Amino acid sequence: MEKFDVTIIGSGPGGYVSAIRCAQLGLKVAIIERYSTLGGTCLNVGCIPSKAWLEASEHYYKLKHQFENFGIDVKEANVDIKKMNQRVQDVVQEIINGVGYLMKKNKVTVYEGHGTIKDKNTIEIKAEAKTETIETDKIIIATGSKPASLPNIKIDKKRIISSTQALALQEIPDHLLVVGGGVIGVEIGSVFARLGSKVSIVEYFDSLIATMDGALGHQLHRSLRKQGIEFYLEHKVTNATATDNKVELKAENLSDKKEMNLEGDYCLMAI
C-alpha cells in the first residue's frame, strides 16, 4: 500500500495549488481527481471557459457596435459558434496540460477516481477498472462545488441548463432566460447578449451581484442594460417548464405579488 505525507481530494485551484506547495516543502504528495481532466470546475467548465467566451463576445460586440465610431466600417460580421467553442476548448486544454505538467514537475502522484475517506489515514480510490487504497498522514479536502437549482425546477441539461451546458451551447439562443443575477448569471447573460441573443435575468434581490458594492452594482446594471439585457429584480421564480424547443418561466413580483410569464429557448439556472 502506497503511503503519502499529504493527500488532496480534488484537483481544482484549491487542490492542485495545495499539492504543488506541499511538494515544494519536501512532502510526498498525492492528488485524487474523479474526472479525467485536472483543474476542477473552474478550469474545465467555470472561470476559464467563461472568460474565454467573454473575450470572444466582446470582440464581436465591438466590431458590430463600436468600430464604426473609429471610422472602421465592417459590412459583414458573423458568428461561427462552433469555431468559438473550439477556441474556448483549446484555451482550456492548454491550461489543463499546464496543470498536468506542474504535477509531474513537482512529483505529485495523480490518481483518477473517486476518493473515499475510510479513516483519518486511509483513502479508498475507486476507478472504472480497479479499486485501490492508500495511506496518508494528512488529508486536504478540496472537492469544490456543483451547479445548483431550485427545489421545484430540475436541470434537464437540454432546455433547462446549468452553466456547464450554457458554456457548450452549439447555437446562439434567440431568447435566453437566466435565473439568478449573480456572477455566473451576469457573465453568461452578457456573453449571449453580445452575440445577439435577447437576455432576461430574473433576480430575487433588488440588485445584481448582491455581495458587490452598491455603487459598483448600479454601474454594472446600467452597463448591461445598454447592451440590451432586461432585468426583473425582486422577482421570485416559481416554476419553469420545458418543451422540445422552448422554456416557460413563471415568476412572482415580490412587491405586488403579480405573476409574470417569460418564454425563451433556454433557461439558465445560475442561483
Residue frames as qw, qx, qy, qz and C-alpha x, y, z in Angstrom:
[[0.000, 0.888, 0.460, 0.000, 0.00, 0.00, 0.00],
 [0.408, 0.472, -0.023, 0.781, 1.43, 3.37, -1.07],
 [0.398, -0.711, -0.414, 0.406, 1.92, 5.89, 1.72],
 [0.287, 0.642, 0.125, 0.699, 1.93, 9.69, 1.40],
 [0.229, -0.129, -0.436, 0.861, 2.58, 12.62, 3.68],
 [0.320, 0.393, 0.241, -0.828, -0.36, 14.57, 2.26],
 [0.205, 0.312, 0.839, 0.396, -3.27, 13.54, 0.02],
 [0.249, 0.277, 0.064, -0.926, -5.55, 16.08, -1.62],
 [0.332, 0.443, 0.831, 0.058, -9.03, 15.14, -2.80],
 [0.301, 0.891, 0.318, -0.119, -9.94, 17.38, -5.72],
 [0.631, -0.022, 0.263, 0.729, -7.70, 18.97, -8.35],
 [0.157, 0.906, 0.307, 0.246, -9.27, 22.41, -8.72],
 [0.224, 0.769, -0.238, 0.550, -7.48, 25.68, -7.83],
 [0.575, -0.673, 0.323, -0.335, -7.59, 24.79, -4.13],
 [0.967, -0.143, 0.212, 0.024, -6.37, 21.25, -4.70],
 [0.829, 0.387, -0.018, 0.403, -3.61, 21.49, -7.26],
 [0.108, 0.812, -0.274, 0.504, -2.10, 24.63, -5.73],
 [0.688, -0.599, 0.330, -0.242, -2.03, 22.89, -2.33],
 [0.976, 0.053, 0.130, 0.165, -0.37, 19.88, -3.92],
 [0.582, 0.639, -0.154, 0.479, 2.36, 22.00, -5.51],
 [0.177, -0.798, 0.332, -0.470, 3.08, 23.89, -2.30],
 [0.854, -0.419, 0.280, -0.127, 3.24, 20.73, -0.20],
 [0.917, 0.253, 0.048, 0.305, 5.63, 19.18, -2.73],
 [0.326, 0.771, -0.220, 0.501, 7.79, 22.30, -2.66],
 [0.451, -0.710, 0.376, -0.389, 8.07, 21.86, 1.11],
 [0.116, 0.445, -0.886, 0.064, 9.51, 18.39, 0.58],
 [0.627, -0.001, 0.622, -0.468, 6.41, 16.31, 1.29],
 [0.068, 0.037, 0.923, 0.378, 5.34, 13.21, -0.62],
 [0.409, 0.301, 0.226, -0.832, 2.02, 14.22, -2.18],
 [0.165, 0.277, 0.890, 0.322, -0.91, 12.53, -3.91],
 [0.356, 0.223, 0.068, -0.905, -3.91, 14.17, -5.53],
 [0.275, 0.290, 0.916, 0.033, -7.18, 12.39, -6.33],
 [0.324, 0.289, -0.145, -0.889, -9.47, 13.59, -9.13],
 [0.604, 0.256, 0.714, -0.246, -12.69, 11.79, -10.06],
 [0.627, 0.729, 0.105, -0.254, -12.83, 13.24, -13.58],
 [0.878, 0.230, 0.182, 0.378, -10.50, 12.56, -16.48],
 [0.408, 0.637, -0.052, 0.651, -9.00, 16.06, -16.52],
 [0.457, -0.334, -0.421, 0.708, -7.27, 18.09, -13.84],
 [0.091, 0.221, 0.098, 0.966, -8.30, 21.62, -12.89],
 [0.063, 0.413, 0.726, -0.546, -11.76, 21.17, -11.39],
 [0.258, 0.780, 0.566, -0.073, -14.87, 23.17, -12.20],
 [0.057, -0.845, 0.077, 0.526, -13.03, 26.49, -12.54],
 [0.156, -0.453, 0.660, 0.579, -10.72, 25.33, -15.30],
 [0.208, 0.134, 0.913, 0.323, -12.96, 22.88, -17.14],
 [0.042, -0.601, -0.710, -0.365, -16.49, 24.32, -17.00],
 [0.289, -0.815, -0.395, 0.311, -16.28, 27.55, -14.99],
 [0.187, -0.836, 0.062, 0.512, -13.97, 30.55, -14.72],
 [0.326, -0.346, 0.591, 0.652, -11.65, 29.82, -17.63],
 [0.246, 0.379, 0.760, 0.467, -14.18, 28.96, -20.36],
 [0.019, 0.869, 0.476, -0.137, -16.48, 31.78, -19.23],
 [0.196, -0.766, 0.170, 0.588, -13.65, 34.32, -19.54],
 [0.310, -0.088, 0.706, 0.630, -12.72, 32.95, -22.96],
 [0.158, 0.636, 0.720, 0.230, -16.35, 33.39, -24.04],
 [0.105, -0.887, -0.235, 0.384, -16.43, 36.91, -22.60],
 [0.274, -0.514, 0.417, 0.698, -13.35, 37.84, -24.61],
 [0.251, 0.188, 0.782, 0.538, -14.71, 36.39, -27.85],
 [0.058, 0.764, 0.640, 0.058, -18.12, 38.02, -27.43],
 [0.186, -0.805, -0.058, 0.560, -16.52, 41.37, -26.58],
 [0.268, -0.246, 0.570, 0.737, -14.56, 41.36, -29.85],
 [0.130, 0.449, 0.783, 0.410, -17.74, 40.66, -31.80],
 [0.090, -0.838, -0.489, 0.226, -19.74, 43.29, -29.92],
 [0.221, -0.669, 0.154, 0.693, -17.10, 45.97, -30.55],
 [0.244, -0.003, 0.704, 0.667, -16.95, 45.01, -34.20],
 [0.032, 0.592, 0.755, 0.281, -20.72, 45.39, -34.56],
 [0.208, -0.876, -0.435, -0.001, -21.34, 48.41, -32.34],
 [0.390, -0.831, 0.040, 0.395, -18.17, 50.39, -31.66],
 [0.610, -0.067, 0.417, 0.670, -15.71, 50.14, -34.56],
 [0.279, 0.732, 0.453, 0.425, -17.82, 52.48, -36.67],
 [0.273, -0.948, -0.106, 0.126, -17.12, 55.25, -34.14],
 [0.503, -0.581, 0.394, 0.503, -13.44, 54.96, -35.05],
 [0.391, 0.665, -0.346, -0.534, -14.06, 55.15, -38.78],
 [0.091, -0.216, 0.954, 0.189, -13.81, 51.40, -39.29],
 [0.704, 0.186, -0.007, -0.685, -16.69, 50.21, -41.46],
 [0.158, -0.134, 0.976, 0.065, -17.28, 46.46, -41.33],
 [0.540, 0.024, -0.371, -0.755, -20.07, 45.45, -43.68],
 [0.866, -0.149, -0.393, -0.271, -20.44, 41.84, -42.59],
 [0.030, -0.439, 0.788, -0.431, -19.63, 40.24, -39.26],
 [0.838, -0.173, -0.328, -0.399, -20.96, 36.80, -38.46],
 [0.474, -0.520, 0.646, -0.296, -20.51, 34.44, -35.54],
 [0.715, 0.164, -0.667, -0.130, -19.32, 30.88, -36.09],
 [0.666, -0.581, 0.242, -0.400, -20.38, 29.41, -32.77],
 [0.992, -0.035, -0.039, 0.112, -18.60, 26.11, -33.44],
 [0.603, 0.480, -0.262, 0.581, -15.28, 27.85, -34.04],
 [0.249, -0.694, 0.285, -0.613, -15.80, 29.94, -30.91],
 [0.898, -0.372, 0.100, -0.213, -16.49, 26.78, -28.96],
 [0.915, 0.188, -0.149, 0.323, -13.36, 25.15, -30.33],
 [0.288, 0.633, -0.323, 0.642, -11.20, 28.12, -29.36],
 [0.561, -0.616, 0.250, -0.494, -12.60, 28.00, -25.82],
 [0.984, -0.172, 0.049, -0.014, -11.80, 24.30, -25.60],
 [0.725, 0.439, -0.233, 0.477, -8.29, 24.92, -26.93],
 [0.070, -0.700, 0.339, -0.624, -7.71, 27.53, -24.22],
 [0.793, -0.457, 0.209, -0.345, -9.00, 25.14, -21.55],
 [0.984, 0.079, -0.068, 0.143, -6.92, 22.22, -22.83],
 [0.477, 0.612, -0.338, 0.533, -3.74, 24.29, -22.87],
 [0.300, -0.628, 0.422, -0.581, -4.17, 25.13, -19.18],
 [0.949, -0.218, 0.103, -0.203, -5.12, 21.53, -18.32],
 [0.855, 0.329, -0.228, 0.331, -1.87, 20.44, -19.92],
 [0.150, 0.672, -0.388, 0.613, -0.07, 23.06, -17.86],
 [0.660, -0.517, 0.310, -0.448, -1.53, 21.73, -14.62],
 [1.000, 0.014, -0.011, 0.023, -0.52, 18.20, -15.59],
 [0.609, 0.539, -0.324, 0.483, 3.00, 19.40, -16.30],
 [0.189, -0.668, 0.403, -0.596, 3.18, 21.06, -12.87],
 [0.892, -0.331, 0.167, -0.256, 2.09, 17.81, -11.20],
 [0.935, 0.208, -0.111, 0.266, 4.90, 15.91, -12.94],
 [0.340, 0.678, -0.315, 0.570, 7.45, 18.63, -12.34],
 [0.332, -0.583, 0.444, -0.593, 6.70, 18.62, -8.61],
 [0.286, 0.129, -0.946, 0.083, 6.50, 14.80, -8.45],
 [0.541, -0.006, 0.427, -0.725, 2.87, 14.77, -7.32],
 [0.086, 0.084, 0.978, 0.172, 1.21, 11.37, -7.79],
 [0.483, 0.090, -0.077, -0.867, -2.14, 11.75, -9.57],
 [0.201, 0.177, 0.961, -0.071, -4.95, 9.24, -9.07],
 [0.405, -0.060, -0.354, -0.841, -8.03, 9.28, -11.30],
 [0.406, -0.309, -0.860, -0.032, -11.03, 8.00, -9.39],
 [0.461, -0.703, -0.172, -0.514, -13.48, 8.69, -6.59],
 [0.304, 0.284, -0.697, 0.584, -11.78, 9.12, -3.24],
 [0.668, -0.591, -0.312, -0.328, -13.49, 7.88, -0.07],
 [0.017, -0.572, 0.621, -0.536, -12.02, 8.62, 3.35],
 [0.735, -0.215, -0.640, -0.060, -12.14, 5.35, 5.29],
 [0.601, -0.685, -0.263, 0.316, -10.44, 6.76, 8.37],
 [0.098, -0.960, 0.098, 0.242, -8.08, 9.63, 9.19],
 [0.252, -0.619, 0.639, 0.381, -5.15, 7.88, 7.50],
 [0.397, 0.078, 0.871, 0.279, -6.77, 5.72, 4.81],
 [0.459, 0.492, -0.051, -0.738, -8.37, 6.64, 1.48],
 [0.603, 0.214, 0.754, 0.148, -10.04, 4.25, -0.95],
 [0.196, 0.494, -0.336, -0.777, -9.86, 5.23, -4.63],
 [0.639, 0.345, 0.684, -0.063, -12.48, 3.76, -6.96],
 [0.149, 0.443, -0.488, -0.737, -11.74, 3.98, -10.67],
 [0.785, 0.253, -0.176, -0.537, -13.57, 2.29, -13.54],
 [0.734, 0.313, -0.602, -0.034, -11.13, -0.58, -13.82],
 [0.633, -0.046, -0.655, 0.410, -9.92, -1.02, -10.25],
 [0.465, -0.843, -0.063, -0.262, -10.14, -0.03, -6.61],
 [0.663, 0.185, -0.461, 0.561, -7.05, 0.72, -4.56],
 [0.514, -0.832, -0.207, 0.028, -6.25, 2.01, -1.11],
 [0.482, 0.504, -0.313, 0.645, -3.55, 4.43, 0.01],
 [0.552, -0.608, -0.398, 0.410, -2.28, 5.59, 3.39],
 [0.245, 0.670, 0.017, 0.700, -1.69, 9.22, 4.25],
 [0.349, -0.202, -0.536, 0.742, -0.66, 11.29, 7.25],
 [0.144, 0.434, 0.250, -0.854, -2.74, 14.33, 6.31],
 [0.289, 0.506, 0.749, 0.316, -5.79, 14.88, 4.10],
 [0.089, 0.306, 0.001, -0.948, -6.84, 18.09, 2.36],
 [0.354, 0.549, 0.757, -0.006, -10.45, 18.13, 1.15],
 [0.050, 0.435, -0.206, -0.875, -10.79, 20.38, -1.91],
 [0.341, 0.314, 0.871, 0.163, -13.83, 18.89, -3.60],
 [0.041, -0.004, -0.311, -0.950, -15.36, 22.19, -4.71],
 [0.442, 0.363, 0.495, -0.654, -18.99, 22.55, -5.75],
 [0.223, 0.269, 0.811, 0.469, -21.51, 21.79, -8.48],
 [0.231, -0.215, -0.242, -0.917, -24.28, 23.87, -10.09],
 [0.120, 0.293, 0.815, -0.485, -27.48, 24.01, -8.04],
 [0.179, -0.387, -0.565, -0.707, -31.12, 24.57, -8.95],
 [0.470, -0.254, 0.267, -0.802, -34.33, 25.49, -7.15],
 [0.394, -0.069, 0.873, -0.280, -36.09, 22.59, -5.39],
 [0.634, 0.460, 0.524, -0.334, -39.01, 22.53, -7.83],
 [0.560, 0.760, -0.204, -0.259, -37.01, 23.03, -11.03],
 [0.856, -0.168, 0.417, 0.256, -34.95, 20.19, -12.46],
 [0.095, 0.705, -0.506, -0.488, -31.98, 20.90, -14.70],
 [0.904, 0.261, 0.319, -0.112, -32.65, 18.62, -17.69],
 [0.463, -0.421, 0.520, 0.581, -29.42, 19.69, -19.48],
 [0.395, 0.412, 0.667, 0.480, -31.41, 20.28, -22.66],
 [0.011, 0.747, 0.326, 0.579, -33.60, 23.35, -22.24],
 [0.494, -0.849, 0.067, -0.173, -33.24, 24.00, -18.51],
 [0.795, 0.342, -0.296, 0.404, -29.48, 24.17, -18.18],
 [0.596, -0.704, -0.016, 0.385, -26.63, 24.90, -15.81],
 [0.032, 0.878, -0.347, -0.328, -23.54, 26.95, -16.59],
 [0.507, -0.260, 0.765, 0.300, -21.84, 23.74, -17.76],
 [0.513, 0.484, 0.676, 0.215, -24.29, 23.30, -20.65],
 [0.190, 0.947, 0.154, -0.207, -24.54, 27.05, -21.32],
 [0.167, -0.772, 0.484, 0.376, -20.80, 27.27, -21.94],
 [0.334, -0.142, 0.855, 0.370, -21.05, 24.46, -24.50],
 [0.563, 0.602, 0.410, -0.390, -24.12, 25.55, -26.48],
 [0.472, 0.032, 0.638, 0.607, -23.85, 24.93, -30.21],
 [0.126, 0.658, 0.513, 0.537, -26.27, 27.71, -31.14],
 [0.046, 0.065, -0.253, 0.964, -26.96, 31.30, -30.16],
 [0.052, 0.539, 0.808, -0.232, -30.36, 31.40, -28.43],
 [0.003, 0.633, 0.378, 0.675, -32.99, 33.80, -29.70],
 [0.421, -0.700, 0.081, -0.571, -34.03, 34.37, -26.08],
 [0.552, 0.061, -0.726, 0.406, -32.03, 33.23, -23.05],
 [0.564, -0.730, -0.114, -0.368, -33.73, 33.26, -19.66],
 [0.451, 0.300, -0.639, 0.546, -31.39, 33.50, -16.68],
 [0.651, -0.687, -0.276, -0.170, -32.44, 32.68, -13.13],
 [0.718, -0.514, -0.065, 0.465, -30.02, 34.47, -10.83],
 [0.299, 0.923, -0.039, 0.240, -28.29, 37.83, -11.13],
 [0.654, -0.650, 0.276, 0.271, -25.04, 36.77, -9.52],
 [0.152, -0.635, 0.583, 0.484, -21.62, 36.49, -11.14],
 [0.373, 0.033, 0.875, 0.306, -22.42, 33.39, -13.21],
 [0.356, 0.694, 0.622, -0.070, -25.77, 34.62, -14.49],
 [0.108, 0.913, -0.043, -0.392, -24.43, 38.06, -15.36],
 [0.244, -0.502, 0.676, 0.480, -21.31, 36.72, -17.11],
 [0.338, 0.175, 0.872, 0.308, -23.11, 34.20, -19.29],
 [0.272, 0.801, 0.496, -0.198, -26.03, 36.54, -19.91],
 [0.005, 0.835, -0.228, -0.501, -23.56, 39.19, -21.08],
 [0.327, -0.234, 0.789, 0.464, -21.84, 36.73, -23.43],
 [0.305, 0.418, 0.819, 0.248, -25.03, 35.85, -25.28],
 [0.146, 0.882, 0.291, -0.341, -26.39, 39.40, -25.26],
 [0.102, -0.686, 0.438, 0.573, -23.22, 40.50, -27.06],
 [0.238, -0.073, 0.869, 0.428, -23.64, 37.67, -29.56],
 [0.280, -0.087, -0.476, -0.829, -27.17, 38.81, -30.39],
 [0.306, -0.399, -0.864, 0.024, -29.49, 36.95, -28.01],
 [0.408, -0.640, -0.045, -0.649, -32.31, 38.61, -26.14],
 [0.467, 0.004, -0.760, 0.452, -31.43, 38.02, -22.49],
 [0.502, -0.651, -0.109, -0.559, -33.76, 38.27, -19.50],
 [0.377, 0.152, -0.751, 0.521, -32.30, 37.97, -15.99],
 [0.605, -0.621, -0.294, -0.403, -34.63, 37.24, -13.07],
 [0.375, 0.252, -0.625, 0.636, -33.17, 38.03, -9.65],
 [0.475, -0.597, -0.639, 0.098, -34.69, 37.59, -6.18],
 [0.393, -0.521, -0.248, 0.716, -32.85, 40.53, -4.61],
 [0.218, 0.919, 0.252, -0.212, -33.17, 44.21, -5.51],
 [0.097, 0.857, -0.429, -0.267, -29.71, 44.45, -7.10],
 [0.858, 0.384, -0.338, 0.046, -27.27, 42.46, -9.21],
 [0.654, 0.207, -0.542, 0.485, -24.48, 40.52, -7.50],
 [0.504, -0.797, -0.257, -0.212, -25.81, 41.19, -4.01],
 [0.753, -0.480, -0.063, 0.446, -22.39, 40.96, -2.37],
 [0.508, 0.360, 0.133, 0.772, -20.93, 43.67, -4.63],
 [0.134, -0.312, -0.228, 0.912, -20.53, 47.27, -3.50],
 [0.330, 0.681, 0.586, -0.290, -23.84, 49.04, -4.20],
 [0.191, 0.798, -0.167, -0.546, -22.40, 51.82, -6.35],
 [0.067, -0.366, 0.822, 0.431, -20.46, 49.34, -8.49],
 [0.307, 0.314, 0.898, -0.017, -23.53, 47.14, -8.82],
 [0.324, 0.770, 0.315, -0.450, -25.54, 50.13, -10.01],
 [0.144, 0.689, -0.471, -0.532, -22.96, 50.94, -12.70],
 [0.188, -0.101, 0.947, 0.241, -22.87, 47.30, -13.79],
 [0.366, 0.544, 0.713, -0.246, -26.66, 47.31, -14.07],
 [0.295, 0.806, -0.007, -0.513, -26.56, 50.42, -16.28],
 [0.001, 0.527, -0.720, -0.451, -23.83, 48.98, -18.49],
 [0.242, 0.094, 0.958, 0.117, -25.67, 45.71, -19.05],
 [0.383, 0.672, 0.518, -0.366, -28.93, 47.48, -19.81],
 [0.219, 0.737, -0.313, -0.558, -27.11, 49.40, -22.54],
 [0.057, -0.260, 0.907, 0.327, -26.20, 46.00, -24.03],
 [0.561, -0.063, -0.475, -0.675, -29.91, 45.23, -24.21],
 [0.324, -0.132, -0.908, 0.230, -30.25, 42.88, -21.24],
 [0.474, -0.536, -0.164, -0.679, -33.59, 43.15, -19.46],
 [0.193, 0.127, -0.807, 0.544, -33.86, 42.66, -15.71],
 [0.610, -0.544, -0.368, -0.443, -36.60, 41.55, -13.37],
 [0.208, 0.273, -0.683, 0.645, -35.28, 42.37, -9.92],
 [0.355, -0.045, 0.601, -0.715, -37.16, 41.42, -6.74],
 [0.784, 0.116, -0.279, -0.542, -38.88, 38.54, -8.51],
 [0.520, -0.285, 0.784, -0.185, -39.26, 35.04, -7.13],
 [0.431, 0.226, -0.740, -0.464, -39.13, 32.25, -9.71],
 [0.694, -0.111, 0.463, -0.540, -41.98, 29.82, -9.04],
 [0.835, 0.156, 0.528, -0.009, -41.72, 27.36, -11.93],
 [0.182, 0.583, -0.569, -0.550, -40.04, 26.52, -15.21],
 [0.809, 0.224, 0.522, -0.153, -41.49, 24.12, -17.77],
 [0.052, -0.488, 0.654, 0.575, -39.59, 22.85, -20.80],
 [0.850, 0.414, 0.217, -0.243, -40.86, 21.51, -24.11],
 [0.867, 0.203, 0.239, 0.388, -38.81, 20.24, -27.05],
 [0.512, 0.404, 0.118, 0.749, -37.72, 23.72, -28.11],
 [0.132, -0.694, -0.009, -0.708, -38.94, 26.24, -25.52],
 [0.375, -0.232, -0.706, 0.554, -38.97, 27.01, -21.80],
 [0.267, -0.740, -0.279, -0.551, -41.75, 28.84, -19.98],
 [0.383, -0.006, -0.578, 0.721, -40.70, 30.57, -16.78],
 [0.351, -0.779, -0.404, -0.326, -43.07, 31.85, -14.11],
 [0.409, 0.034, -0.441, 0.798, -42.07, 34.41, -11.51],
 [0.276, -0.815, -0.509, -0.009, -43.79, 36.47, -8.83],
 [0.163, 0.651, -0.149, 0.726, -43.11, 40.15, -8.19],
 [0.459, -0.232, -0.680, 0.522, -42.20, 40.38, -4.50],
 [0.034, 0.027, 0.204, -0.978, -43.71, 43.87, -4.20],
 [0.545, 0.072, -0.007, -0.835, -47.18, 43.48, -5.68],
 [0.560, -0.025, 0.807, -0.185, -47.38, 39.65, -5.86],
 [0.704, 0.551, -0.050, -0.445, -48.24, 39.78, -9.56],
 [0.766, -0.093, 0.586, 0.248, -47.19, 36.77, -11.61],
 [0.378, 0.723, -0.335, -0.472, -45.38, 37.11, -14.91],
 [0.905, 0.133, 0.386, 0.115, -44.55, 34.61, -17.64],
 [0.097, 0.748, -0.508, -0.415, -41.44, 34.58, -19.82],
 [0.938, 0.234, 0.257, 0.005, -40.75, 32.26, -22.75],
 [0.036, 0.799, -0.540, -0.263, -37.29, 31.52, -24.11],
 [0.755, 0.380, -0.523, -0.114, -35.19, 28.95, -25.94],
 [0.656, 0.014, -0.638, 0.404, -33.16, 28.07, -22.86],
 [0.481, -0.824, -0.007, -0.299, -33.35, 28.74, -19.14],
 [0.528, 0.365, -0.579, 0.502, -30.02, 29.03, -17.34],
 [0.682, -0.693, -0.229, -0.037, -30.19, 28.19, -13.64],
 [0.505, 0.425, -0.339, 0.670, -27.49, 30.36, -12.04],
 [0.529, -0.783, -0.127, -0.302, -28.52, 30.63, -8.41]]
